[in-house]
Amino acid sequence: METHFDGILFAEYDLPQAIILSKVTVNIDDKLGVGSQLKTLDDVKRALAQRVKQLGGNSLVRFEYGQKHVSFWRSMLSLDDIAWYGSGFAAIVKK
């Protein structure tokens, strides 16, 4: 699947014409455990798009994303214990 967000092409697979620049990853985790659940996939894409642009790319290939459990103790304290993550490879794709 391919989508565009904030001027960046996101592809969940390799694109044969892509010139890979660097791997990029983001973790969106409110360390206080009070706001991560309010974040969305758009927040992940926004952070990744910013990093891709900083590297001079226009695409992110092999895009992966999801949510993960980050702390047993946070859940015991009834705090948000879920964080979003995203990763992929910043690339240049000729149009």
PyMOL Python script that loads the backbone (N, CA, C, O; Angstrom):
from pymol import cmd

cmd.read_pdbstr("""\
ATOM      1  N   MET A   1       0.828  -1.173   0.000  1.00  0.00           N
ATOM      2  CA  MET A   1       0.000   0.000   0.000  1.00  0.00           C
ATOM      3  C   MET A   1       0.880   1.248   0.000  1.00  0.00           C
ATOM      4  O   MET A   1       1.899   1.301   0.689  1.00  0.00           O
ATOM      5  N   GLU A   2       0.483   2.228  -0.765  1.00  0.00           N
ATOM      6  CA  GLU A   2       1.180   3.511  -0.822  1.00  0.00           C
ATOM      7  C   GLU A   2       0.239   4.626  -0.401  1.00  0.00           C
ATOM      8  O   GLU A   2      -0.927   4.653  -0.793  1.00  0.00           O
ATOM      9  N   THR A   3       0.758   5.545   0.400  1.00  0.00           N
ATOM     10  CA  THR A   3       0.003   6.732   0.776  1.00  0.00           C
ATOM     11  C   THR A   3       0.945   7.933   0.736  1.00  0.00           C
ATOM     12  O   THR A   3       2.167   7.782   0.751  1.00  0.00           O
ATOM     13  N   HIS A   4       0.368   9.099   0.687  1.00  0.00           N
ATOM     14  CA  HIS A   4       1.139  10.337   0.759  1.00  0.00           C
ATOM     15  C   HIS A   4       0.742  11.067   2.031  1.00  0.00           C
ATOM     16  O   HIS A   4      -0.436  11.140   2.383  1.00  0.00           O
ATOM     17  N   PHE A   5       1.736  11.600   2.708  1.00  0.00           N
ATOM     18  CA  PHE A   5       1.473  12.375   3.915  1.00  0.00           C
ATOM     19  C   PHE A   5       2.549  13.439   4.047  1.00  0.00           C
ATOM     20  O   PHE A   5       3.741  13.132   4.005  1.00  0.00           O
ATOM     21  N   ASP A   6       2.136  14.672   4.204  1.00  0.00           N
ATOM     22  CA  ASP A   6       3.062  15.793   4.422  1.00  0.00           C
ATOM     23  C   ASP A   6       4.142  15.859   3.340  1.00  0.00           C
ATOM     24  O   ASP A   6       5.297  16.183   3.620  1.00  0.00           O
ATOM     25  N   GLY A   7       3.755  15.552   2.113  1.00  0.00           N
ATOM     26  CA  GLY A   7       4.695  15.637   0.989  1.00  0.00           C
ATOM     27  C   GLY A   7       5.608  14.445   0.817  1.00  0.00           C
ATOM     28  O   GLY A   7       6.498  14.476  -0.033  1.00  0.00           O
ATOM     29  N   ILE A   8       5.417  13.401   1.594  1.00  0.00           N
ATOM     30  CA  ILE A   8       6.264  12.209   1.533  1.00  0.00           C
ATOM     31  C   ILE A   8       5.426  11.007   1.100  1.00  0.00           C
ATOM     32  O   ILE A   8       4.304  10.819   1.571  1.00  0.00           O
ATOM     33  N   LEU A   9       5.982  10.200   0.202  1.00  0.00           N
ATOM     34  CA  LEU A   9       5.353   8.944  -0.212  1.00  0.00           C
ATOM     35  C   LEU A   9       5.724   7.870   0.806  1.00  0.00           C
ATOM     36  O   LEU A   9       6.906   7.643   1.066  1.00  0.00           O
ATOM     37  N   PHE A  10       4.718   7.205   1.384  1.00  0.00           N
ATOM     38  CA  PHE A  10       4.921   6.104   2.312  1.00  0.00           C
ATOM     39  C   PHE A  10       4.543   4.807   1.608  1.00  0.00           C
ATOM     40  O   PHE A  10       3.417   4.660   1.131  1.00  0.00           O
ATOM     41  N   ALA A  11       5.480   3.871   1.542  1.00  0.00           N
ATOM     42  CA  ALA A  11       5.221   2.572   0.919  1.00  0.00           C
ATOM     43  C   ALA A  11       5.613   1.477   1.902  1.00  0.00           C
ATOM     44  O   ALA A  11       6.677   1.536   2.518  1.00  0.00           O
ATOM     45  N   GLU A  12       4.749   0.481   2.043  1.00  0.00           N
ATOM     46  CA  GLU A  12       5.014  -0.599   2.997  1.00  0.00           C
ATOM     47  C   GLU A  12       5.901  -1.693   2.396  1.00  0.00           C
ATOM     48  O   GLU A  12       6.044  -2.762   2.988  1.00  0.00           O
ATOM     49  N   TYR A  13       6.480  -1.445   1.261  1.00  0.00           N
ATOM     50  CA  TYR A  13       7.315  -2.418   0.560  1.00  0.00           C
ATOM     51  C   TYR A  13       8.433  -1.664  -0.151  1.00  0.00           C
ATOM     52  O   TYR A  13       8.463  -0.434  -0.143  1.00  0.00           O
ATOM     53  N   ASP A  14       9.342  -2.400  -0.758  1.00  0.00           N
ATOM     54  CA  ASP A  14      10.412  -1.787  -1.544  1.00  0.00           C
ATOM     55  C   ASP A  14       9.860  -1.257  -2.850  1.00  0.00           C
ATOM     56  O   ASP A  14       8.948  -1.841  -3.435  1.00  0.00           O
ATOM     57  N   LEU A  15      10.410  -0.165  -3.296  1.00  0.00           N
ATOM     58  CA  LEU A  15      10.124   0.354  -4.631  1.00  0.00           C
ATOM     59  C   LEU A  15      11.401   0.202  -5.444  1.00  0.00           C
ATOM     60  O   LEU A  15      12.451   0.694  -5.030  1.00  0.00           O
ATOM     61  N   PRO A  16      11.337  -0.467  -6.591  1.00  0.00           N
ATOM     62  CA  PRO A  16      12.557  -0.765  -7.344  1.00  0.00           C
ATOM     63  C   PRO A  16      13.379   0.470  -7.722  1.00  0.00           C
ATOM     64  O   PRO A  16      14.602   0.394  -7.842  1.00  0.00           O
ATOM     65  N   GLN A  17      12.706   1.598  -7.907  1.00  0.00           N
ATOM     66  CA  GLN A  17      13.412   2.809  -8.326  1.00  0.00           C
ATOM     67  C   GLN A  17      13.928   3.638  -7.149  1.00  0.00           C
ATOM     68  O   GLN A  17      14.503   4.706  -7.360  1.00  0.00           O
ATOM     69  N   ALA A  18      13.736   3.169  -5.918  1.00  0.00           N
ATOM     70  CA  ALA A  18      14.133   3.929  -4.728  1.00  0.00           C
ATOM     71  C   ALA A  18      15.635   3.885  -4.507  1.00  0.00           C
ATOM     72  O   ALA A  18      16.266   2.833  -4.610  1.00  0.00           O
ATOM     73  N   ILE A  19      16.186   5.035  -4.204  1.00  0.00           N
ATOM     74  CA  ILE A  19      17.585   5.154  -3.786  1.00  0.00           C
ATOM     75  C   ILE A  19      17.552   5.340  -2.268  1.00  0.00           C
ATOM     76  O   ILE A  19      17.126   6.383  -1.773  1.00  0.00           O
ATOM     77  N   ILE A  20      18.002   4.331  -1.542  1.00  0.00           N
ATOM     78  CA  ILE A  20      17.928   4.328  -0.080  1.00  0.00           C
ATOM     79  C   ILE A  20      18.968   5.285   0.503  1.00  0.00           C
ATOM     80  O   ILE A  20      20.133   5.267   0.109  1.00  0.00           O
ATOM     81  N   LEU A  21      18.530   6.119   1.447  1.00  0.00           N
ATOM     82  CA  LEU A  21      19.420   7.064   2.110  1.00  0.00           C
ATOM     83  C   LEU A  21      19.822   6.591   3.502  1.00  0.00           C
ATOM     84  O   LEU A  21      21.006   6.584   3.838  1.00  0.00           O
ATOM     85  N   SER A  22      18.843   6.197   4.312  1.00  0.00           N
ATOM     86  CA  SER A  22      19.133   5.821   5.689  1.00  0.00           C
ATOM     87  C   SER A  22      17.891   5.208   6.330  1.00  0.00           C
ATOM     88  O   SER A  22      16.767   5.495   5.918  1.00  0.00           O
ATOM     89  N   LYS A  23      18.093   4.377   7.323  1.00  0.00           N
ATOM     90  CA  LYS A  23      16.971   3.867   8.107  1.00  0.00           C
ATOM     91  C   LYS A  23      16.535   4.970   9.070  1.00  0.00           C
ATOM     92  O   LYS A  23      17.365   5.697   9.616  1.00  0.00           O
ATOM     93  N   VAL A  24      15.223   5.083   9.270  1.00  0.00           N
ATOM     94  CA  VAL A  24      14.694   6.050  10.227  1.00  0.00           C
ATOM     95  C   VAL A  24      13.676   5.356  11.125  1.00  0.00           C
ATOM     96  O   VAL A  24      12.923   4.489  10.681  1.00  0.00           O
ATOM     97  N   THR A  25      13.667   5.752  12.393  1.00  0.00           N
ATOM     98  CA  THR A  25      12.718   5.196  13.348  1.00  0.00           C
ATOM     99  C   THR A  25      12.207   6.308  14.255  1.00  0.00           C
ATOM    100  O   THR A  25      12.900   7.296  14.497  1.00  0.00           O
ATOM    101  N   VAL A  26      11.001   6.138  14.746  1.00  0.00           N
ATOM    102  CA  VAL A  26      10.453   7.051  15.747  1.00  0.00           C
ATOM    103  C   VAL A  26       9.699   6.236  16.788  1.00  0.00           C
ATOM    104  O   VAL A  26       9.121   5.191  16.487  1.00  0.00           O
ATOM    105  N   ASN A  27       9.719   6.728  18.000  1.00  0.00           N
ATOM    106  CA  ASN A  27       8.921   6.184  19.092  1.00  0.00           C
ATOM    107  C   ASN A  27       8.200   7.361  19.721  1.00  0.00           C
ATOM    108  O   ASN A  27       8.829   8.321  20.166  1.00  0.00           O
ATOM    109  N   ILE A  28       6.893   7.283  19.756  1.00  0.00           N
ATOM    110  CA  ILE A  28       6.103   8.351  20.361  1.00  0.00           C
ATOM    111  C   ILE A  28       5.572   7.819  21.675  1.00  0.00           C
ATOM    112  O   ILE A  28       4.612   7.049  21.723  1.00  0.00           O
ATOM    113  N   ASP A  29       6.229   8.254  22.740  1.00  0.00           N
ATOM    114  CA  ASP A  29       5.915   7.766  24.076  1.00  0.00           C
ATOM    115  C   ASP A  29       5.942   8.942  25.032  1.00  0.00           C
ATOM    116  O   ASP A  29       6.981   9.579  25.207  1.00  0.00           O
ATOM    117  N   ASP A  30       4.828   9.229  25.640  1.00  0.00           N
ATOM    118  CA  ASP A  30       4.769  10.261  26.668  1.00  0.00           C
ATOM    119  C   ASP A  30       5.363   9.657  27.940  1.00  0.00           C
ATOM    120  O   ASP A  30       4.727   8.816  28.576  1.00  0.00           O
ATOM    121  N   LYS A  31       6.539  10.063  28.307  1.00  0.00           N
ATOM    122  CA  LYS A  31       7.257   9.460  29.442  1.00  0.00           C
ATOM    123  C   LYS A  31       6.482   9.538  30.753  1.00  0.00           C
ATOM    124  O   LYS A  31       6.707   8.735  31.659  1.00  0.00           O
ATOM    125  N   LEU A  32       5.578  10.497  30.856  1.00  0.00           N
ATOM    126  CA  LEU A  32       4.777  10.610  32.074  1.00  0.00           C
ATOM    127  C   LEU A  32       3.591   9.659  32.061  1.00  0.00           C
ATOM    128  O   LEU A  32       2.923   9.475  33.078  1.00  0.00           O
ATOM    129  N   GLY A  33       3.327   9.043  30.880  1.00  0.00           N
ATOM    130  CA  GLY A  33       2.257   8.063  30.803  1.00  0.00           C
ATOM    131  C   GLY A  33       0.866   8.649  30.797  1.00  0.00           C
ATOM    132  O   GLY A  33      -0.084   7.999  31.233  1.00  0.00           O
ATOM    133  N   VAL A  34       0.732   9.882  30.304  1.00  0.00           N
ATOM    134  CA  VAL A  34      -0.590  10.499  30.334  1.00  0.00           C
ATOM    135  C   VAL A  34      -1.137  10.908  28.971  1.00  0.00           C
ATOM    136  O   VAL A  34      -2.278  11.365  28.897  1.00  0.00           O
ATOM    137  N   GLY A  35      -0.377  10.765  27.893  1.00  0.00           N
ATOM    138  CA  GLY A  35      -0.872  11.279  26.626  1.00  0.00           C
ATOM    139  C   GLY A  35      -0.632  10.458  25.388  1.00  0.00           C
ATOM    140  O   GLY A  35      -1.149  10.813  24.329  1.00  0.00           O
ATOM    141  N   SER A  36       0.123   9.380  25.457  1.00  0.00           N
ATOM    142  CA  SER A  36       0.429   8.604  24.255  1.00  0.00           C
ATOM    143  C   SER A  36      -0.821   8.035  23.611  1.00  0.00           C
ATOM    144  O   SER A  36      -0.895   7.923  22.387  1.00  0.00           O
ATOM    145  N   GLN A  37      -1.800   7.674  24.423  1.00  0.00           N
ATOM    146  CA  GLN A  37      -3.003   7.075  23.867  1.00  0.00           C
ATOM    147  C   GLN A  37      -3.763   8.051  22.988  1.00  0.00           C
ATOM    148  O   GLN A  37      -4.586   7.633  22.174  1.00  0.00           O
ATOM    149  N   LEU A  38      -3.503   9.341  23.136  1.00  0.00           N
ATOM    150  CA  LEU A  38      -4.169  10.349  22.325  1.00  0.00           C
ATOM    151  C   LEU A  38      -3.471  10.567  20.987  1.00  0.00           C
ATOM    152  O   LEU A  38      -4.006  11.260  20.121  1.00  0.00           O
ATOM    153  N   LYS A  39      -2.306   9.997  20.807  1.00  0.00           N
ATOM    154  CA  LYS A  39      -1.569  10.114  19.556  1.00  0.00           C
ATOM    155  C   LYS A  39      -2.184   9.180  18.518  1.00  0.00           C
ATOM    156  O   LYS A  39      -2.906   8.243  18.857  1.00  0.00           O
ATOM    157  N   THR A  40      -1.883   9.454  17.240  1.00  0.00           N
ATOM    158  CA  THR A  40      -2.440   8.661  16.154  1.00  0.00           C
ATOM    159  C   THR A  40      -1.349   8.285  15.168  1.00  0.00           C
ATOM    160  O   THR A  40      -0.194   8.685  15.312  1.00  0.00           O
ATOM    161  N   LEU A  41      -1.734   7.509  14.164  1.00  0.00           N
ATOM    162  CA  LEU A  41      -0.806   7.156  13.097  1.00  0.00           C
ATOM    163  C   LEU A  41      -0.311   8.410  12.383  1.00  0.00           C
ATOM    164  O   LEU A  41       0.831   8.445  11.924  1.00  0.00           O
ATOM    165  N   ASP A  42      -1.143   9.429  12.282  1.00  0.00           N
ATOM    166  CA  ASP A  42      -0.699  10.687  11.668  1.00  0.00           C
ATOM    167  C   ASP A  42       0.489  11.289  12.412  1.00  0.00           C
ATOM    168  O   ASP A  42       1.379  11.866  11.786  1.00  0.00           O
ATOM    169  N   ASP A  43       0.515  11.165  13.723  1.00  0.00           N
ATOM    170  CA  ASP A  43       1.652  11.679  14.497  1.00  0.00           C
ATOM    171  C   ASP A  43       2.934  10.920  14.150  1.00  0.00           C
ATOM    172  O   ASP A  43       4.011  11.511  14.070  1.00  0.00           O
ATOM    173  N   VAL A  44       2.808   9.618  13.948  1.00  0.00           N
ATOM    174  CA  VAL A  44       3.963   8.797  13.549  1.00  0.00           C
ATOM    175  C   VAL A  44       4.439   9.231  12.164  1.00  0.00           C
ATOM    176  O   VAL A  44       5.631   9.453  11.953  1.00  0.00           O
ATOM    177  N   LYS A  45       3.513   9.351  11.235  1.00  0.00           N
ATOM    178  CA  LYS A  45       3.880   9.747   9.869  1.00  0.00           C
ATOM    179  C   LYS A  45       4.487  11.149   9.840  1.00  0.00           C
ATOM    180  O   LYS A  45       5.440  11.397   9.102  1.00  0.00           O
ATOM    181  N   ARG A  46       3.948  12.049  10.626  1.00  0.00           N
ATOM    182  CA  ARG A  46       4.468  13.418  10.670  1.00  0.00           C
ATOM    183  C   ARG A  46       5.926  13.422  11.135  1.00  0.00           C
ATOM    184  O   ARG A  46       6.766  14.103  10.547  1.00  0.00           O
ATOM    185  N   ALA A  47       6.220  12.665  12.185  1.00  0.00           N
ATOM    186  CA  ALA A  47       7.593  12.602  12.703  1.00  0.00           C
ATOM    187  C   ALA A  47       8.535  11.938  11.697  1.00  0.00           C
ATOM    188  O   ALA A  47       9.661  12.397  11.506  1.00  0.00           O
ATOM    189  N   LEU A  48       8.081  10.865  11.059  1.00  0.00           N
ATOM    190  CA  LEU A  48       8.914  10.195  10.054  1.00  0.00           C
ATOM    191  C   LEU A  48       9.127  11.094   8.841  1.00  0.00           C
ATOM    192  O   LEU A  48      10.236  11.163   8.311  1.00  0.00           O
ATOM    193  N   ALA A  49       8.081  11.781   8.397  1.00  0.00           N
ATOM    194  CA  ALA A  49       8.201  12.670   7.237  1.00  0.00           C
ATOM    195  C   ALA A  49       9.236  13.759   7.495  1.00  0.00           C
ATOM    196  O   ALA A  49      10.018  14.097   6.606  1.00  0.00           O
ATOM    197  N   GLN A  50       9.244  14.305   8.697  1.00  0.00           N
ATOM    198  CA  GLN A  50      10.223  15.332   9.046  1.00  0.00           C
ATOM    199  C   GLN A  50      11.644  14.784   8.938  1.00  0.00           C
ATOM    200  O   GLN A  50      12.532  15.465   8.425  1.00  0.00           O
ATOM    201  N   ARG A  51      11.864  13.575   9.410  1.00  0.00           N
ATOM    202  CA  ARG A  51      13.207  12.978   9.340  1.00  0.00           C
ATOM    203  C   ARG A  51      13.612  12.671   7.901  1.00  0.00           C
ATOM    204  O   ARG A  51      14.764  12.875   7.516  1.00  0.00           O
ATOM    205  N   VAL A  52      12.655  12.179   7.107  1.00  0.00           N
ATOM    206  CA  VAL A  52      12.951  11.901   5.695  1.00  0.00           C
ATOM    207  C   VAL A  52      13.365  13.189   4.989  1.00  0.00           C
ATOM    208  O   VAL A  52      14.336  13.199   4.232  1.00  0.00           O
ATOM    209  N   LYS A  53      12.635  14.268   5.233  1.00  0.00           N
ATOM    210  CA  LYS A  53      12.967  15.558   4.614  1.00  0.00           C
ATOM    211  C   LYS A  53      14.336  16.051   5.053  1.00  0.00           C
ATOM    212  O   LYS A  53      15.082  16.596   4.240  1.00  0.00           O
ATOM    213  N   GLN A  54      14.681  15.868   6.328  1.00  0.00           N
ATOM    214  CA  GLN A  54      16.000  16.288   6.829  1.00  0.00           C
ATOM    215  C   GLN A  54      17.125  15.554   6.119  1.00  0.00           C
ATOM    216  O   GLN A  54      18.224  16.087   5.970  1.00  0.00           O
ATOM    217  N   LEU A  55      16.847  14.322   5.679  1.00  0.00           N
ATOM    218  CA  LEU A  55      17.845  13.524   4.965  1.00  0.00           C
ATOM    219  C   LEU A  55      17.847  13.803   3.467  1.00  0.00           C
ATOM    220  O   LEU A  55      18.671  13.250   2.739  1.00  0.00           O
ATOM    221  N   GLY A  56      16.938  14.651   2.998  1.00  0.00           N
ATOM    222  CA  GLY A  56      16.869  14.988   1.579  1.00  0.00           C
ATOM    223  C   GLY A  56      16.031  14.020   0.765  1.00  0.00           C
ATOM    224  O   GLY A  56      16.113  14.011  -0.463  1.00  0.00           O
ATOM    225  N   GLY A  57      15.227  13.205   1.433  1.00  0.00           N
ATOM    226  CA  GLY A  57      14.405  12.225   0.725  1.00  0.00           C
ATOM    227  C   GLY A  57      13.013  12.728   0.417  1.00  0.00           C
ATOM    228  O   GLY A  57      12.589  13.783   0.890  1.00  0.00           O
ATOM    229  N   ASN A  58      12.307  11.944  -0.391  1.00  0.00           N
ATOM    230  CA  ASN A  58      10.915  12.255  -0.716  1.00  0.00           C
ATOM    231  C   ASN A  58      10.000  11.055  -0.474  1.00  0.00           C
ATOM    232  O   ASN A  58       8.805  11.112  -0.762  1.00  0.00           O
ATOM    233  N   SER A  59      10.568   9.970   0.057  1.00  0.00           N
ATOM    234  CA  SER A  59       9.800   8.735   0.261  1.00  0.00           C
ATOM    235  C   SER A  59      10.306   7.974   1.477  1.00  0.00           C
ATOM    236  O   SER A  59      11.441   8.144   1.922  1.00  0.00           O
ATOM    237  N   LEU A  60       9.417   7.124   2.000  1.00  0.00           N
ATOM    238  CA  LEU A  60       9.787   6.190   3.053  1.00  0.00           C
ATOM    239  C   LEU A  60       9.320   4.817   2.596  1.00  0.00           C
ATOM    240  O   LEU A  60       8.121   4.580   2.443  1.00  0.00           O
ATOM    241  N   VAL A  61      10.273   3.911   2.379  1.00  0.00           N
ATOM    242  CA  VAL A  61       9.934   2.561   1.921  1.00  0.00           C
ATOM    243  C   VAL A  61      10.089   1.576   3.082  1.00  0.00           C
ATOM    244  O   VAL A  61      10.751   1.865   4.078  1.00  0.00           O
ATOM    245  N   ARG A  62       9.465   0.413   2.929  1.00  0.00           N
ATOM    246  CA  ARG A  62       9.417  -0.599   3.992  1.00  0.00           C
ATOM    247  C   ARG A  62       8.879   0.003   5.292  1.00  0.00           C
ATOM    248  O   ARG A  62       9.378  -0.277   6.382  1.00  0.00           O
ATOM    249  N   PHE A  63       7.860   0.826   5.144  1.00  0.00           N
ATOM    250  CA  PHE A  63       7.210   1.510   6.266  1.00  0.00           C
ATOM    251  C   PHE A  63       6.495   0.501   7.166  1.00  0.00           C
ATOM    252  O   PHE A  63       5.654  -0.273   6.708  1.00  0.00           O
ATOM    253  N   GLU A  64       6.839   0.524   8.434  1.00  0.00           N
ATOM    254  CA  GLU A  64       6.194  -0.320   9.442  1.00  0.00           C
ATOM    255  C   GLU A  64       5.770   0.579  10.595  1.00  0.00           C
ATOM    256  O   GLU A  64       6.428   1.576  10.891  1.00  0.00           O
ATOM    257  N   TYR A  65       4.671   0.220  11.240  1.00  0.00           N
ATOM    258  CA  TYR A  65       4.175   1.029  12.348  1.00  0.00           C
ATOM    259  C   TYR A  65       3.299   0.177  13.255  1.00  0.00           C
ATOM    260  O   TYR A  65       2.861  -0.911  12.882  1.00  0.00           O
ATOM    261  N   GLY A  66       3.057   0.685  14.432  1.00  0.00           N
ATOM    262  CA  GLY A  66       2.174  -0.012  15.352  1.00  0.00           C
ATOM    263  C   GLY A  66       2.246   0.592  16.737  1.00  0.00           C
ATOM    264  O   GLY A  66       2.812   1.665  16.949  1.00  0.00           O
ATOM    265  N   GLN A  67       1.653  -0.131  17.674  1.00  0.00           N
ATOM    266  CA  GLN A  67       1.687   0.270  19.070  1.00  0.00           C
ATOM    267  C   GLN A  67       2.339  -0.837  19.883  1.00  0.00           C
ATOM    268  O   GLN A  67       2.269  -2.013  19.526  1.00  0.00           O
ATOM    269  N   LYS A  68       2.971  -0.445  20.973  1.00  0.00           N
ATOM    270  CA  LYS A  68       3.606  -1.445  21.824  1.00  0.00           C
ATOM    271  C   LYS A  68       3.419  -1.084  23.299  1.00  0.00           C
ATOM    272  O   LYS A  68       3.286   0.084  23.666  1.00  0.00           O
ATOM    273  N   HIS A  69       3.414  -2.096  24.101  1.00  0.00           N
ATOM    274  CA  HIS A  69       3.342  -1.952  25.546  1.00  0.00           C
ATOM    275  C   HIS A  69       4.725  -1.535  26.034  1.00  0.00           C
ATOM    276  O   HIS A  69       5.723  -2.155  25.667  1.00  0.00           O
ATOM    277  N   VAL A  70       4.795  -0.486  26.863  1.00  0.00           N
ATOM    278  CA  VAL A  70       6.115   0.004  27.257  1.00  0.00           C
ATOM    279  C   VAL A  70       6.476  -0.211  28.717  1.00  0.00           C
ATOM    280  O   VAL A  70       7.662  -0.218  29.050  1.00  0.00           O
ATOM    281  N   SER A  71       5.501  -0.386  29.602  1.00  0.00           N
ATOM    282  CA  SER A  71       5.882  -0.505  31.003  1.00  0.00           C
ATOM    283  C   SER A  71       4.795  -1.172  31.835  1.00  0.00           C
ATOM    284  O   SER A  71       3.659  -0.699  31.895  1.00  0.00           O
ATOM    285  N   PHE A  72       5.154  -2.255  32.462  1.00  0.00           N
ATOM    286  CA  PHE A  72       4.240  -2.930  33.384  1.00  0.00           C
ATOM    287  C   PHE A  72       3.863  -1.995  34.532  1.00  0.00           C
ATOM    288  O   PHE A  72       2.708  -1.954  34.955  1.00  0.00           O
ATOM    289  N   TRP A  73       4.844  -1.249  35.030  1.00  0.00           N
ATOM    290  CA  TRP A  73       4.598  -0.385  36.185  1.00  0.00           C
ATOM    291  C   TRP A  73       3.632   0.737  35.854  1.00  0.00           C
ATOM    292  O   TRP A  73       2.831   1.135  36.700  1.00  0.00           O
ATOM    293  N   ARG A  74       3.697   1.246  34.649  1.00  0.00           N
ATOM    294  CA  ARG A  74       2.733   2.283  34.272  1.00  0.00           C
ATOM    295  C   ARG A  74       1.315   1.740  34.307  1.00  0.00           C
ATOM    296  O   ARG A  74       0.396   2.411  34.776  1.00  0.00           O
ATOM    297  N   SER A  75       1.141   0.509  33.803  1.00  0.00           N
ATOM    298  CA  SER A  75      -0.201  -0.071  33.806  1.00  0.00           C
ATOM    299  C   SER A  75      -0.676  -0.306  35.239  1.00  0.00           C
ATOM    300  O   SER A  75      -1.864  -0.153  35.523  1.00  0.00           O
ATOM    301  N   MET A  76       0.222  -0.671  36.136  1.00  0.00           N
ATOM    302  CA  MET A  76      -0.142  -0.883  37.534  1.00  0.00           C
ATOM    303  C   MET A  76      -0.582   0.424  38.201  1.00  0.00           C
ATOM    304  O   MET A  76      -1.381   0.419  39.137  1.00  0.00           O
ATOM    305  N   LEU A  77      -0.052   1.531  37.707  1.00  0.00           N
ATOM    306  CA  LEU A  77      -0.410   2.852  38.248  1.00  0.00           C
ATOM    307  C   LEU A  77      -1.551   3.501  37.467  1.00  0.00           C
ATOM    308  O   LEU A  77      -1.859   4.676  37.668  1.00  0.00           O
ATOM    309  N   SER A  78      -2.174   2.730  36.577  1.00  0.00           N
ATOM    310  CA  SER A  78      -3.274   3.214  35.729  1.00  0.00           C
ATOM    311  C   SER A  78      -2.851   4.368  34.827  1.00  0.00           C
ATOM    312  O   SER A  78      -3.654   5.252  34.527  1.00  0.00           O
ATOM    313  N   LEU A  79      -1.601   4.362  34.399  1.00  0.00           N
ATOM    314  CA  LEU A  79      -1.098   5.355  33.451  1.00  0.00           C
ATOM    315  C   LEU A  79      -1.037   4.721  32.066  1.00  0.00           C
ATOM    316  O   LEU A  79      -1.028   3.498  31.934  1.00  0.00           O
ATOM    317  N   ASP A  80      -0.995   5.553  31.052  1.00  0.00           N
ATOM    318  CA  ASP A  80      -0.918   5.073  29.677  1.00  0.00           C
ATOM    319  C   ASP A  80       0.379   4.286  29.480  1.00  0.00           C
ATOM    320  O   ASP A  80       1.467   4.828  29.675  1.00  0.00           O
ATOM    321  N   ASP A  81       0.271   3.029  29.099  1.00  0.00           N
ATOM    322  CA  ASP A  81       1.465   2.202  28.918  1.00  0.00           C
ATOM    323  C   ASP A  81       1.628   1.748  27.476  1.00  0.00           C
ATOM    324  O   ASP A  81       2.268   0.730  27.211  1.00  0.00           O
ATOM    325  N   ILE A  82       1.051   2.497  26.543  1.00  0.00           N
ATOM    326  CA  ILE A  82       1.133   2.180  25.124  1.00  0.00           C
ATOM    327  C   ILE A  82       1.873   3.309  24.400  1.00  0.00           C
ATOM    328  O   ILE A  82       1.616   4.488  24.641  1.00  0.00           O
ATOM    329  N   ALA A  83       2.779   2.936  23.523  1.00  0.00           N
ATOM    330  CA  ALA A  83       3.513   3.907  22.713  1.00  0.00           C
ATOM    331  C   ALA A  83       3.388   3.531  21.239  1.00  0.00           C
ATOM    332  O   ALA A  83       3.300   2.351  20.899  1.00  0.00           O
ATOM    333  N   TRP A  84       3.382   4.517  20.383  1.00  0.00           N
ATOM    334  CA  TRP A  84       3.408   4.296  18.937  1.00  0.00           C
ATOM    335  C   TRP A  84       4.853   4.192  18.476  1.00  0.00           C
ATOM    336  O   TRP A  84       5.741   4.822  19.049  1.00  0.00           O
ATOM    337  N   TYR A  85       5.083   3.400  17.446  1.00  0.00           N
ATOM    338  CA  TYR A  85       6.404   3.348  16.820  1.00  0.00           C
ATOM    339  C   TYR A  85       6.230   3.328  15.309  1.00  0.00           C
ATOM    340  O   TYR A  85       5.175   2.956  14.796  1.00  0.00           O
ATOM    341  N   GLY A  86       7.263   3.728  14.620  1.00  0.00           N
ATOM    342  CA  GLY A  86       7.275   3.669  13.165  1.00  0.00           C
ATOM    343  C   GLY A  86       8.700   3.590  12.672  1.00  0.00           C
ATOM    344  O   GLY A  86       9.618   4.102  13.311  1.00  0.00           O
ATOM    345  N   SER A  87       8.883   2.945  11.531  1.00  0.00           N
ATOM    346  CA  SER A  87      10.221   2.849  10.958  1.00  0.00           C
ATOM    347  C   SER A  87      10.130   2.622   9.459  1.00  0.00           C
ATOM    348  O   SER A  87       9.064   2.343   8.912  1.00  0.00           O
ATOM    349  N   GLY A  88      11.255   2.749   8.828  1.00  0.00           N
ATOM    350  CA  GLY A  88      11.353   2.525   7.388  1.00  0.00           C
ATOM    351  C   GLY A  88      12.689   3.040   6.901  1.00  0.00           C
ATOM    352  O   GLY A  88      13.591   3.328   7.688  1.00  0.00           O
ATOM    353  N   PHE A  89      12.798   3.151   5.593  1.00  0.00           N
ATOM    354  CA  PHE A  89      14.037   3.635   4.988  1.00  0.00           C
ATOM    355  C   PHE A  89      13.749   4.886   4.185  1.00  0.00           C
ATOM    356  O   PHE A  89      12.970   4.870   3.232  1.00  0.00           O
ATOM    357  N   ALA A  90      14.399   5.983   4.592  1.00  0.00           N
ATOM    358  CA  ALA A  90      14.290   7.216   3.826  1.00  0.00           C
ATOM    359  C   ALA A  90      14.887   6.972   2.452  1.00  0.00           C
ATOM    360  O   ALA A  90      15.938   6.345   2.322  1.00  0.00           O
ATOM    361  N   ALA A  91      14.212   7.469   1.435  1.00  0.00           N
ATOM    362  CA  ALA A  91      14.661   7.204   0.069  1.00  0.00           C
ATOM    363  C   ALA A  91      14.311   8.368  -0.848  1.00  0.00           C
ATOM    364  O   ALA A  91      13.497   9.233  -0.526  1.00  0.00           O
ATOM    365  N   ILE A  92      14.962   8.349  -1.998  1.00  0.00           N
ATOM    366  CA  ILE A  92      14.612   9.249  -3.091  1.00  0.00           C
ATOM    367  C   ILE A  92      14.012   8.398  -4.193  1.00  0.00           C
ATOM    368  O   ILE A  92      14.631   7.446  -4.669  1.00  0.00           O
ATOM    369  N   VAL A  93      12.806   8.749  -4.590  1.00  0.00           N
ATOM    370  CA  VAL A  93      12.129   8.063  -5.681  1.00  0.00           C
ATOM    371  C   VAL A  93      11.886   9.072  -6.769  1.00  0.00           C
ATOM    372  O   VAL A  93      11.223  10.085  -6.546  1.00  0.00           O
ATOM    373  N   LYS A  94      12.416   8.806  -7.949  1.00  0.00           N
ATOM    374  CA  LYS A  94      12.221   9.713  -9.086  1.00  0.00           C
ATOM    375  C   LYS A  94      10.774   9.615  -9.534  1.00  0.00           C
ATOM    376  O   LYS A  94      10.199   8.530  -9.612  1.00  0.00           O
ATOM    377  N   LYS A  95      10.208  10.762  -9.823  1.00  0.00           N
ATOM    378  CA  LYS A  95       8.799  10.805 -10.227  1.00  0.00           C
ATOM    379  C   LYS A  95       8.643  10.619 -11.701  1.00  0.00           C
ATOM    380  O   LYS A  95       7.522  10.629 -12.210  1.00  0.00           O
TER     381      LYS A  95
END
""", "prot")
cmd.dss("prot")
cmd.show_as("cartoon", "prot")
cmd.util.cbc("prot")
cmd.orient("prot")
